[in-house]
Amino acid sequence: MDKDKLIKAVAYKGGNITTIYYNIGRALPFIVQRFPDGYVSDWYRSQHVEVHRVEPGGVGGRFGNAYGFYFRNGIREDCHWCKKEDTEPQLIQCCGCGSWVLLNILGEPTVEPAKIYGLQDELDFGKHKGETVEEVVHSDFAWIKWAIVNSDHFLCDVEEIIEEHQKDVKALQPNDILAFGKYKGLSLKEAFDKDEKYVLWLAHNVPDVEIDFSKLITVNPNI
């Protein structure tokens, strides 16, 4: 098991504490951090929970209870569910919420951890079953993005996948014809002449679009 690779992939996926527990091969203890509603701040970054026991429950065992200790700035502290003098792990509040991120694995897995897909691995689920991740990155990147966010079966090195996808992203040149959007059929230069703000919006908001502004600067030095 490549521990760092596993931590990175599981952290990106997130989930509730039970889901993380399964993905890391039921290793105990492990360290997690919670960002309610996805809100990331220094306050939440300063806190973490060390999980020492998980009791799966609910439909398919996907929820249940988890027990551990609370830390603030790396030190045991009091909180509303745990006191720093507690010697037994306490019930972790909101352990079933899907807003937890894995920070570290302290114990050893007791079963095989979740598979971390590499580019050359074949998918064993979904509509692209039997195809390699690399093939699907190039043929159906929208599905890959969906799987990264929504599929419990798909954990991967996201940075590796994005780097591979970048091979398909072409930097638009001034004379390239736009194949989408409200200026479909016009060249990039024509669209820029008509609506500079729209071209800037494309560059900043559409992930699969890159614009060679070094060429457009010769068209309009005030860009």
NUFI-491837 format. One record per atom (N, C-alpha, C): residue number from 1; residue in one letter; chain; atom name; z, y, x. Coordinates in steps of 0.1 Angstrom, whole numbers, plus 5000, padded with zeros to 4 digits. Example, Ala and Ser with C-alpha at 12.3 -4.5 7.8 and 13.67 -1.06 7.14 Angstrom:
BEGIN
   seq   type   mol   atom      z      y      x
     1      A     A      N   5078   4943   5132
     1      A     A     CA   5078   4955   5123
     1      A     A      C   5078   4967   5132
     2      S     A      N   5071   4978   5128
     2      S     A     CA   5071   4989   5137
     2      S     A      C   5079   5000   5129
//
This chain:
BEGIN
   seq   type   mol   atom      z      y      x
     1      M     A      N   5000   4988   5008
     1      M     A     CA   5000   5000   5000
     1      M     A      C   5000   5013   5009
     2      D     A      N   4991   5021   5006
     2      D     A     CA   4990   5034   5013
     2      D     A      C   4999   5044   5004
     3      K     A      N   5012   5045   5009
     3      K     A     CA   5022   5052   5001
     3      K     A      C   5018   5067   4998
     4      D     A      N   5013   5074   5008
     4      D     A     CA   5009   5088   5007
     4      D     A      C   4997   5089   4997
     5      K     A      N   4988   5080   4997
     5      K     A     CA   4976   5080   4988
     5      K     A      C   4981   5078   4974
     6      L     A      N   4990   5068   4972
     6      L     A     CA   4996   5065   4959
     6      L     A      C   5003   5077   4953
     7      I     A      N   5012   5083   4961
     7      I     A     CA   5020   5095   4957
     7      I     A      C   5010   5106   4952
     8      K     A      N   5000   5108   4960
     8      K     A     CA   4991   5119   4957
     8      K     A      C   4983   5117   4944
     9      A     A      N   4979   5104   4942
     9      A     A     CA   4971   5101   4930
     9      A     A      C   4980   5101   4918
    10      V     A      N   4992   5096   4919
    10      V     A     CA   5001   5095   4907
    10      V     A      C   5006   5109   4904
    11      A     A      N   5008   5117   4914
    11      A     A     CA   5013   5131   4912
    11      A     A      C   5002   5139   4904
    12      Y     A      N   4990   5137   4908
    12      Y     A     CA   4979   5145   4901
    12      Y     A      C   4978   5140   4886
    13      K     A      N   4980   5128   4884
    13      K     A     CA   4979   5123   4870
    13      K     A      C   4991   5127   4862
    14      G     A      N   5003   5127   4868
    14      G     A     CA   5015   5131   4860
    14      G     A      C   5018   5121   4849
    15      G     A      N   5026   5126   4839
    15      G     A     CA   5030   5117   4828
    15      G     A      C   5045   5118   4826
    16      N     A      N   5049   5108   4818
    16      N     A     CA   5064   5107   4816
    16      N     A      C   5070   5098   4827
    17      I     A      N   5083   5097   4828
    17      I     A     CA   5089   5090   4839
    17      I     A      C   5086   5075   4838
    18      T     A      N   5085   5070   4826
    18      T     A     CA   5082   5055   4825
    18      T     A      C   5068   5052   4830
    19      T     A      N   5058   5061   4827
    19      T     A     CA   5045   5059   4832
    19      T     A      C   5044   5059   4847
    20      I     A      N   5051   5069   4853
    20      I     A     CA   5051   5070   4867
    20      I     A      C   5058   5058   4873
    21      Y     A      N   5068   5053   4867
    21      Y     A     CA   5075   5041   4872
    21      Y     A      C   5066   5029   4872
    22      Y     A      N   5058   5027   4862
    22      Y     A     CA   5048   5016   4862
    22      Y     A      C   5037   5018   4873
    23      N     A      N   5032   5030   4874
    23      N     A     CA   5021   5033   4883
    23      N     A      C   5025   5031   4898
    24      I     A      N   5038   5033   4901
    24      I     A     CA   5042   5031   4915
    24      I     A      C   5048   5017   4917
    25      G     A      N   5045   5008   4908
    25      G     A     CA   5049   4994   4910
    25      G     A      C   5064   4992   4908
    26      R     A      N   5070   5000   4899
    26      R     A     CA   5084   4998   4895
    26      R     A      C   5094   5000   4907
    27      A     A      N   5090   5009   4916
    27      A     A     CA   5098   5011   4928
    27      A     A      C   5110   5021   4923
    28      L     A      N   5122   5018   4929
    28      L     A     CA   5133   5026   4926
    28      L     A      C   5141   5027   4939
    29      P     A      N   5147   5039   4941
    29      P     A     CA   5146   5052   4934
    29      P     A      C   5133   5059   4937
    30      F     A      N   5129   5069   4929
    30      F     A     CA   5118   5078   4932
    30      F     A      C   5122   5092   4927
    31      I     A      N   5114   5102   4932
    31      I     A     CA   5118   5116   4930
    31      I     A      C   5107   5122   4921
    32      V     A      N   5111   5129   4911
    32      V     A     CA   5101   5136   4902
    32      V     A      C   5106   5150   4899
    33      Q     A      N   5096   5158   4895
    33      Q     A     CA   5098   5172   4892
    33      Q     A      C   5092   5175   4878
    34      R     A      N   5098   5183   4870
    34      R     A     CA   5093   5186   4857
    34      R     A      C   5088   5200   4855
    35      F     A      N   5076   5202   4850
    35      F     A     CA   5070   5215   4846
    35      F     A      C   5068   5216   4832
    36      P     A      N   5077   5220   4823
    36      P     A     CA   5075   5220   4809
    36      P     A      C   5063   5228   4805
    37      D     A      N   5055   5222   4796
    37      D     A     CA   5043   5228   4791
    37      D     A      C   5033   5232   4802
    38      G     A      N   5035   5226   4814
    38      G     A     CA   5026   5229   4825
    38      G     A      C   5029   5242   4832
    39      Y     A      N   5041   5248   4829
    39      Y     A     CA   5044   5260   4835
    39      Y     A      C   5050   5258   4849
    40      V     A      N   5043   5263   4859
    40      V     A     CA   5047   5261   4873
    40      V     A      C   5053   5274   4878
    41      S     A      N   5065   5273   4883
    41      S     A     CA   5072   5285   4888
    41      S     A      C   5081   5281   4899
    42      D     A      N   5086   5291   4907
    42      D     A     CA   5095   5288   4918
    42      D     A      C   5108   5282   4912
    43      W     A      N   5112   5286   4900
    43      W     A     CA   5124   5280   4893
    43      W     A      C   5123   5265   4892
    44      Y     A      N   5112   5261   4886
    44      Y     A     CA   5110   5247   4884
    44      Y     A      C   5107   5239   4897
    45      R     A      N   5100   5246   4907
    45      R     A     CA   5098   5239   4920
    45      R     A      C   5111   5237   4927
    46      S     A      N   5122   5245   4924
    46      S     A     CA   5134   5244   4931
    46      S     A      C   5143   5232   4926
    47      Q     A      N   5138   5225   4915
    47      Q     A     CA   5146   5215   4909
    47      Q     A      C   5139   5201   4911
    48      H     A      N   5146   5191   4912
    48      H     A     CA   5140   5177   4911
    48      H     A      C   5151   5167   4906
    49      V     A      N   5146   5156   4902
    49      V     A     CA   5154   5145   4897
    49      V     A      C   5152   5133   4905
    50      E     A      N   5162   5126   4909
    50      E     A     CA   5161   5113   4916
    50      E     A      C   5164   5102   4906
    51      V     A      N   5154   5094   4903
    51      V     A     CA   5154   5084   4893
    51      V     A      C   5159   5071   4899
    52      H     A      N   5170   5065   4893
    52      H     A     CA   5176   5053   4898
    52      H     A      C   5174   5041   4889
    53      R     A      N   5172   5044   4876
    53      R     A     CA   5171   5033   4866
    53      R     A      C   5161   5037   4855
    54      V     A      N   5153   5028   4851
    54      V     A     CA   5143   5030   4840
    54      V     A      C   5144   5019   4830
    55      E     A      N   5146   5022   4817
    55      E     A     CA   5147   5012   4807
    55      E     A      C   5135   5015   4797
    56      P     A      N   5123   5009   4799
    56      P     A     CA   5112   5012   4791
    56      P     A      C   5115   5008   4776
    57      G     A      N   5108   5015   4767
    57      G     A     CA   5110   5013   4753
    57      G     A      C   5099   5019   4745
    58      G     A      N   5099   5018   4732
    58      G     A     CA   5088   5024   4724
    58      G     A      C   5076   5015   4724
    59      V     A      N   5066   5020   4718
    59      V     A     CA   5053   5012   4716
    59      V     A      C   5047   5009   4730
    60      G     A      N   5046   4996   4733
    60      G     A     CA   5040   4992   4745
    60      G     A      C   5049   4995   4757
    61      G     A      N   5062   4998   4755
    61      G     A     CA   5071   5001   4766
    61      G     A      C   5067   5013   4774
    62      R     A      N   5060   5023   4767
    62      R     A     CA   5055   5035   4774
    62      R     A      C   5065   5046   4775
    63      F     A      N   5076   5044   4768
    63      F     A     CA   5086   5055   4768
    63      F     A      C   5100   5050   4772
    64      G     A      N   5110   5052   4764
    64      G     A     CA   5123   5046   4768
    64      G     A      C   5132   5057   4775
    65      N     A      N   5142   5052   4782
    65      N     A     CA   5152   5060   4789
    65      N     A      C   5151   5059   4804
    66      A     A      N   5155   5069   4811
    66      A     A     CA   5155   5069   4826
    66      A     A      C   5169   5076   4830
    67      Y     A      N   5174   5071   4841
    67      Y     A     CA   5187   5076   4845
    67      Y     A      C   5187   5080   4860
    68      G     A      N   5194   5091   4863
    68      G     A     CA   5193   5095   4877
    68      G     A      C   5202   5107   4880
    69      F     A      N   5199   5115   4890
    69      F     A     CA   5208   5126   4894
    69      F     A      C   5199   5139   4895
    70      Y     A      N   5205   5150   4893
    70      Y     A     CA   5199   5163   4894
    70      Y     A      C   5201   5170   4907
    71      F     A      N   5190   5176   4913
    71      F     A     CA   5191   5183   4925
    71      F     A      C   5185   5197   4923
    72      R     A      N   5191   5207   4930
    72      R     A     CA   5186   5220   4931
    72      R     A      C   5185   5225   4945
    73      N     A      N   5173   5229   4950
    73      N     A     CA   5171   5232   4964
    73      N     A      C   5175   5221   4973
    74      G     A      N   5173   5209   4969
    74      G     A     CA   5176   5197   4977
    74      G     A      C   5190   5193   4978
    75      I     A      N   5199   5199   4969
    75      I     A     CA   5213   5196   4969
    75      I     A      C   5217   5192   4955
    76      R     A      N   5226   5182   4954
    76      R     A     CA   5231   5178   4941
    76      R     A      C   5238   5190   4935
    77      E     A      N   5235   5192   4922
    77      E     A     CA   5241   5203   4915
    77      E     A      C   5244   5199   4901
    78      D     A      N   5252   5207   4894
    78      D     A     CA   5255   5205   4880
    78      D     A      C   5244   5210   4871
    79      C     A      N   5242   5203   4860
    79      C     A     CA   5232   5207   4850
    79      C     A      C   5238   5203   4836
    80      H     A      N   5231   5205   4825
    80      H     A     CA   5237   5202   4812
    80      H     A      C   5238   5187   4810
    81      W     A      N   5231   5179   4818
    81      W     A     CA   5231   5164   4816
    81      W     A      C   5237   5157   4827
    82      C     A      N   5240   5163   4838
    82      C     A     CA   5245   5156   4850
    82      C     A      C   5254   5166   4858
    83      K     A      N   5265   5160   4863
    83      K     A     CA   5274   5167   4872
    83      K     A      C   5273   5162   4886
    84      K     A      N   5275   5171   4896
    84      K     A     CA   5273   5168   4910
    84      K     A      C   5283   5157   4915
    85      E     A      N   5294   5156   4908
    85      E     A     CA   5304   5146   4912
    85      E     A      C   5301   5132   4906
    86      D     A      N   5291   5131   4897
    86      D     A     CA   5288   5118   4890
    86      D     A      C   5284   5108   4901
    87      T     A      N   5290   5096   4899
    87      T     A     CA   5286   5085   4909
    87      T     A      C   5276   5075   4902
    88      E     A      N   5276   5075   4889
    88      E     A     CA   5266   5067   4882
    88      E     A      C   5255   5075   4877
    89      P     A      N   5242   5070   4878
    89      P     A     CA   5231   5077   4872
    89      P     A      C   5233   5081   4858
    90      Q     A      N   5229   5093   4854
    90      Q     A     CA   5230   5098   4841
    90      Q     A      C   5217   5098   4833
    91      L     A      N   5217   5098   4820
    91      L     A     CA   5205   5098   4812
    91      L     A      C   5198   5111   4814
    92      I     A      N   5185   5110   4819
    92      I     A     CA   5177   5122   4822
    92      I     A      C   5171   5128   4809
    93      Q     A      N   5173   5140   4807
    93      Q     A     CA   5168   5147   4794
    93      Q     A      C   5153   5148   4796
    94      C     A      N   5147   5146   4784
    94      C     A     CA   5132   5148   4783
    94      C     A      C   5124   5138   4792
    95      C     A      N   5130   5127   4795
    95      C     A     CA   5123   5117   4804
    95      C     A      C   5111   5112   4798
    96      G     A      N   5109   5113   4785
    96      G     A     CA   5097   5108   4778
    96      G     A      C   5087   5118   4776
    97      C     A      N   5089   5130   4781
    97      C     A     CA   5079   5141   4780
    97      C     A      C   5069   5139   4790
    98      G     A      N   5056   5142   4787
    98      G     A     CA   5045   5140   4797
    98      G     A      C   5043   5152   4806
    99      S     A      N   5054   5157   4812
    99      S     A     CA   5053   5169   4821
    99      S     A      C   5059   5167   4834
   100      W     A      N   5060   5154   4838
   100      W     A     CA   5067   5151   4851
   100      W     A      C   5056   5148   4862
   101      V     A      N   5060   5152   4874
   101      V     A     CA   5051   5150   4886
   101      V     A      C   5059   5142   4897
   102      L     A      N   5053   5133   4902
   102      L     A     CA   5059   5125   4913
   102      L     A      C   5059   5133   4926
   103      L     A      N   5071   5133   4933
   103      L     A     CA   5072   5139   4946
   103      L     A      C   5073   5129   4957
   104      N     A      N   5080   5118   4955
   104      N     A     CA   5082   5109   4966
   104      N     A      C   5087   5095   4960
   105      I     A      N   5084   5085   4968
   105      I     A     CA   5089   5071   4964
   105      I     A      C   5099   5067   4975
   106      L     A      N   5111   5065   4971
   106      L     A     CA   5122   5061   4981
   106      L     A      C   5123   5046   4982
   107      G     A      N   5121   5039   4971
   107      G     A     CA   5123   5025   4972
   107      G     A      C   5110   5017   4974
   108      E     A      N   5110   5004   4974
   108      E     A     CA   5099   4996   4975
   108      E     A      C   5094   4990   4962
   109      P     A      N   5081   4989   4960
   109      P     A     CA   5076   4984   4947
   109      P     A      C   5080   4969   4945
   110      T     A      N   5083   4966   4933
   110      T     A     CA   5086   4952   4930
   110      T     A      C   5075   4944   4923
   111      V     A      N   5064   4952   4919
   111      V     A     CA   5052   4946   4915
   111      V     A      C   5041   4954   4921
   112      E     A      N   5028   4949   4919
   112      E     A     CA   5017   4957   4925
   112      E     A      C   5015   4970   4918
   113      P     A      N   5015   4981   4926
   113      P     A     CA   5013   4994   4921
   113      P     A      C   4999   4996   4914
   114      A     A      N   4997   5006   4907
   114      A     A     CA   4984   5009   4900
   114      A     A      C   4973   5010   4911
   115      K     A      N   4961   5006   4907
   115      K     A     CA   4950   5007   4916
   115      K     A      C   4946   5021   4918
   116      I     A      N   4943   5025   4930
   116      I     A     CA   4938   5038   4934
   116      I     A      C   4923   5036   4937
   117      Y     A      N   4915   5041   4928
   117      Y     A     CA   4900   5039   4930
   117      Y     A      C   4895   5048   4942
   118      G     A      N   4887   5042   4950
   118      G     A     CA   4879   5049   4960
   118      G     A      C   4865   5050   4956
   119      L     A      N   4857   5057   4964
   119      L     A     CA   4843   5059   4959
   119      L     A      C   4835   5046   4958
   120      Q     A      N   4838   5036   4967
   120      Q     A     CA   4830   5024   4967
   120      Q     A      C   4836   5013   4957
   121      D     A      N   4847   5016   4951
   121      D     A     CA   4853   5006   4941
   121      D     A      C   4845   5006   4928
   122      E     A      N   4843   4994   4923
   122      E     A     CA   4837   4992   4910
   122      E     A      C   4847   4995   4899
   123      L     A      N   4843   5002   4888
   123      L     A     CA   4851   5004   4877
   123      L     A      C   4852   4991   4869
   124      D     A      N   4864   4988   4864
   124      D     A     CA   4866   4975   4856
   124      D     A      C   4870   4978   4842
   125      F     A      N   4866   4990   4837
   125      F     A     CA   4869   4994   4823
   125      F     A      C   4859   5005   4819
   126      G     A      N   4858   5007   4806
   126      G     A     CA   4850   5018   4801
   126      G     A      C   4835   5016   4801
   127      K     A      N   4827   5026   4797
   127      K     A     CA   4813   5025   4796
   127      K     A      C   4806   5023   4809
   128      H     A      N   4812   5026   4820
   128      H     A     CA   4806   5025   4833
   128      H     A      C   4812   5013   4841
   129      K     A      N   4817   5003   4833
   129      K     A     CA   4823   4991   4839
   129      K     A      C   4812   4985   4848
   130      G     A      N   4816   4981   4860
   130      G     A     CA   4806   4974   4869
   130      G     A      C   4799   4984   4879
   131      E     A      N   4800   4997   4876
   131      E     A     CA   4794   5007   4885
   131      E     A      C   4805   5012   4895
   132      T     A      N   4800   5016   4906
   132      T     A     CA   4810   5022   4916
   132      T     A      C   4813   5036   4912
   133      V     A      N   4825   5040   4916
   133      V     A     CA   4829   5054   4913
   133      V     A      C   4819   5064   4919
   134      E     A      N   4814   5061   4931
   134      E     A     CA   4804   5070   4937
   134      E     A      C   4791   5072   4928
   135      E     A      N   4787   5060   4922
   135      E     A     CA   4775   5061   4913
   135      E     A      C   4778   5070   4901
   136      V     A      N   4789   5068   4895
   136      V     A     CA   4792   5076   4883
   136      V     A      C   4795   5090   4886
   137      V     A      N   4800   5093   4898
   137      V     A     CA   4802   5107   4902
   137      V     A      C   4788   5115   4901
   138      H     A      N   4778   5108   4906
   138      H     A     CA   4765   5114   4906
   138      H     A      C   4757   5113   4893
   139      S     A      N   4760   5103   4885
   139      S     A     CA   4752   5101   4872
   139      S     A      C   4759   5106   4860
   140      D     A      N   4773   5107   4860
   140      D     A     CA   4780   5111   4848
   140      D     A      C   4793   5118   4852
   141      F     A      N   4792   5129   4859
   141      F     A     CA   4805   5135   4864
   141      F     A      C   4814   5140   4852
   142      A     A      N   4808   5143   4841
   142      A     A     CA   4816   5146   4829
   142      A     A      C   4826   5135   4825
   143      W     A      N   4821   5122   4826
   143      W     A     CA   4830   5111   4823
   143      W     A      C   4841   5110   4834
   144      I     A      N   4837   5112   4846
   144      I     A     CA   4847   5111   4857
   144      I     A      C   4858   5122   4854
   145      K     A      N   4855   5134   4851
   145      K     A     CA   4865   5144   4848
   145      K     A      C   4873   5140   4836
   146      W     A      N   4867   5134   4826
   146      W     A     CA   4875   5129   4814
   146      W     A      C   4885   5118   4819
   147      A     A      N   4880   5109   4827
   147      A     A     CA   4889   5098   4831
   147      A     A      C   4900   5102   4839
   148      I     A      N   4898   5112   4848
   148      I     A     CA   4909   5117   4856
   148      I     A      C   4920   5123   4848
   149      V     A      N   4917   5130   4837
   149      V     A     CA   4927   5136   4829
   149      V     A      C   4933   5127   4818
   150      N     A      N   4924   5118   4812
   150      N     A     CA   4928   5111   4800
   150      N     A      C   4930   5096   4801
   151      S     A      N   4925   5090   4811
   151      S     A     CA   4926   5075   4812
   151      S     A      C   4938   5071   4820
   152      D     A      N   4946   5062   4814
   152      D     A     CA   4957   5056   4821
   152      D     A      C   4952   5046   4831
   153      H     A      N   4940   5042   4831
   153      H     A     CA   4935   5032   4840
   153      H     A      C   4929   5037   4852
   154      F     A      N   4927   5051   4853
   154      F     A     CA   4920   5056   4864
   154      F     A      C   4928   5066   4872
   155      L     A      N   4932   5061   4884
   155      L     A     CA   4939   5070   4894
   155      L     A      C   4930   5070   4906
   156      C     A      N   4929   5082   4913
   156      C     A     CA   4919   5083   4924
   156      C     A      C   4924   5094   4933
   157      D     A      N   4916   5095   4944
   157      D     A     CA   4918   5107   4953
   157      D     A      C   4909   5118   4947
   158      V     A      N   4914   5127   4940
   158      V     A     CA   4906   5137   4933
   158      V     A      C   4899   5146   4943
   159      E     A      N   4905   5149   4954
   159      E     A     CA   4898   5158   4964
   159      E     A      C   4885   5150   4969
   160      E     A      N   4886   5137   4972
   160      E     A     CA   4875   5129   4976
   160      E     A      C   4864   5130   4966
   161      I     A      N   4867   5129   4954
   161      I     A     CA   4857   5128   4943
   161      I     A      C   4850   5142   4942
   162      I     A      N   4858   5153   4942
   162      I     A     CA   4852   5166   4942
   162      I     A      C   4843   5169   4953
   163      E     A      N   4847   5164   4965
   163      E     A     CA   4838   5166   4977
   163      E     A      C   4825   5158   4975
   164      E     A      N   4826   5146   4970
   164      E     A     CA   4813   5139   4967
   164      E     A      C   4805   5146   4957
   165      H     A      N   4811   5151   4946
   165      H     A     CA   4803   5158   4936
   165      H     A      C   4796   5171   4941
   166      Q     A      N   4802   5177   4951
   166      Q     A     CA   4796   5189   4957
   166      Q     A      C   4782   5187   4962
   167      K     A      N   4779   5174   4966
   167      K     A     CA   4766   5171   4971
   167      K     A      C   4755   5173   4960
   168      D     A      N   4759   5173   4947
   168      D     A     CA   4750   5175   4936
   168      D     A      C   4749   5190   4932
   169      V     A      N   4758   5198   4937
   169      V     A     CA   4758   5212   4933
   169      V     A      C   4749   5220   4942
   170      K     A      N   4739   5226   4935
   170      K     A     CA   4729   5234   4943
   170      K     A      C   4732   5249   4942
   171      A     A      N   4731   5256   4953
   171      A     A     CA   4733   5270   4953
   171      A     A      C   4720   5276   4947
   172      L     A      N   4722   5284   4936
   172      L     A     CA   4710   5290   4930
   172      L     A      C   4705   5301   4938
   173      Q     A      N   4692   5302   4940
   173      Q     A     CA   4685   5312   4947
   173      Q     A      C   4679   5322   4937
   174      P     A      N   4676   5334   4942
   174      P     A     CA   4671   5345   4932
   174      P     A      C   4660   5341   4924
   175      N     A      N   4650   5333   4929
   175      N     A     CA   4638   5329   4921
   175      N     A      C   4640   5317   4913
   176      D     A      N   4652   5310   4914
   176      D     A     CA   4654   5298   4906
   176      D     A      C   4655   5301   4891
   177      I     A      N   4649   5293   4883
   177      I     A     CA   4649   5295   4868
   177      I     A      C   4662   5289   4862
   178      L     A      N   4669   5297   4854
   178      L     A     CA   4681   5292   4847
   178      L     A      C   4677   5282   4836
   179      A     A      N   4684   5271   4836
   179      A     A     CA   4681   5260   4826
   179      A     A      C   4691   5260   4815
   180      F     A      N   4700   5270   4814
   180      F     A     CA   4710   5270   4804
   180      F     A      C   4715   5284   4802
   181      G     A      N   4723   5286   4792
   181      G     A     CA   4729   5299   4789
   181      G     A      C   4720   5309   4782
   182      K     A      N   4725   5320   4780
   182      K     A     CA   4718   5330   4772
   182      K     A      C   4706   5336   4779
   183      Y     A      N   4704   5334   4792
   183      Y     A     CA   4692   5338   4799
   183      Y     A      C   4684   5326   4804
   184      K     A      N   4685   5315   4796
   184      K     A     CA   4677   5303   4799
   184      K     A      C   4662   5307   4800
   185      G     A      N   4655   5303   4810
   185      G     A     CA   4641   5306   4812
   185      G     A      C   4638   5317   4821
   186      L     A      N   4648   5326   4823
   186      L     A     CA   4647   5337   4833
   186      L     A      C   4651   5332   4847
   187      S     A      N   4646   5339   4857
   187      S     A     CA   4650   5336   4870
   187      S     A      C   4664   5342   4872
   188      L     A      N   4671   5337   4882
   188      L     A     CA   4685   5343   4885
   188      L     A      C   4684   5358   4888
   189      K     A      N   4674   5362   4895
   189      K     A     CA   4672   5376   4898
   189      K     A      C   4670   5384   4885
   190      E     A      N   4661   5379   4876
   190      E     A     CA   4659   5386   4863
   190      E     A      C   4672   5387   4855
   191      A     A      N   4679   5376   4855
   191      A     A     CA   4692   5376   4847
   191      A     A      C   4701   5386   4853
   192      F     A      N   4702   5386   4867
   192      F     A     CA   4711   5396   4874
   192      F     A      C   4707   5410   4871
   193      D     A      N   4694   5413   4871
   193      D     A     CA   4689   5426   4868
   193      D     A      C   4693   5431   4854
   194      K     A      N   4693   5421   4845
   194      K     A     CA   4696   5424   4831
   194      K     A      C   4711   5425   4828
   195      D     A      N   4718   5416   4835
   195      D     A     CA   4733   5415   4832
   195      D     A      C   4740   5410   4844
   196      E     A      N   4744   5419   4853
   196      E     A     CA   4751   5416   4865
   196      E     A      C   4764   5409   4862
   197      K     A      N   4771   5413   4852
   197      K     A     CA   4784   5407   4849
   197      K     A      C   4783   5393   4844
   198      Y     A      N   4772   5389   4838
   198      Y     A     CA   4770   5375   4833
   198      Y     A      C   4769   5366   4845
   199      V     A      N   4761   5371   4855
   199      V     A     CA   4759   5362   4867
   199      V     A      C   4772   5361   4875
   200      L     A      N   4780   5371   4876
   200      L     A     CA   4793   5370   4882
   200      L     A      C   4802   5361   4875
   201      W     A      N   4801   5361   4861
   201      W     A     CA   4809   5352   4853
   201      W     A      C   4805   5338   4855
   202      L     A      N   4792   5335   4856
   202      L     A     CA   4787   5321   4859
   202      L     A      C   4793   5316   4872
   203      A     A      N   4793   5325   4883
   203      A     A     CA   4798   5321   4896
   203      A     A      C   4813   5317   4896
   204      H     A      N   4821   5324   4887
   204      H     A     CA   4835   5322   4887
   204      H     A      C   4840   5312   4877
   205      N     A      N   4832   5309   4867
   205      N     A     CA   4837   5301   4856
   205      N     A      C   4830   5288   4853
   206      V     A      N   4818   5285   4859
   206      V     A     CA   4811   5273   4857
   206      V     A      C   4812   5265   4870
   207      P     A      N   4820   5254   4870
   207      P     A     CA   4822   5246   4882
   207      P     A      C   4810   5241   4889
   208      D     A      N   4800   5237   4882
   208      D     A     CA   4788   5231   4888
   208      D     A      C   4777   5241   4892
   209      V     A      N   4781   5254   4891
   209      V     A     CA   4771   5264   4895
   209      V     A      C   4776   5272   4908
   210      E     A      N   4768   5272   4918
   210      E     A     CA   4771   5281   4929
   210      E     A      C   4759   5290   4931
   211      I     A      N   4762   5302   4935
   211      I     A     CA   4751   5313   4936
   211      I     A      C   4751   5318   4950
   212      D     A      N   4739   5318   4956
   212      D     A     CA   4738   5324   4969
   212      D     A      C   4738   5339   4969
   213      F     A      N   4749   5345   4969
   213      F     A     CA   4750   5359   4968
   213      F     A      C   4744   5367   4980
   214      S     A      N   4743   5360   4991
   214      S     A     CA   4737   5366   5003
   214      S     A      C   4723   5370   5000
   215      K     A      N   4716   5362   4992
   215      K     A     CA   4702   5366   4988
   215      K     A      C   4702   5377   4977
   216      L     A      N   4712   5376   4968
   216      L     A     CA   4712   5386   4957
   216      L     A      C   4716   5400   4963
   217      I     A      N   4723   5400   4974
   217      I     A     CA   4728   5413   4980
   217      I     A      C   4715   5421   4984
   218      T     A      N   4705   5414   4988
   218      T     A     CA   4692   5421   4992
   218      T     A      C   4685   5426   4980
   219      V     A      N   4689   5421   4968
   219      V     A     CA   4683   5426   4955
   219      V     A      C   4691   5438   4951
   220      N     A      N   4704   5437   4952
   220      N     A     CA   4713   5448   4947
   220      N     A      C   4724   5449   4957
   221      P     A      N   4724   5458   4967
   221      P     A     CA   4734   5459   4977
   221      P     A      C   4748   5463   4971
   222      N     A      N   4748   5467   4959
   222      N     A     CA   4761   5472   4953
   222      N     A      C   4769   5460   4946
   223      I     A      N   4764   5448   4947
   223      I     A     CA   4771   5437   4941
   223      I     A      C   4785   5435   4947
//
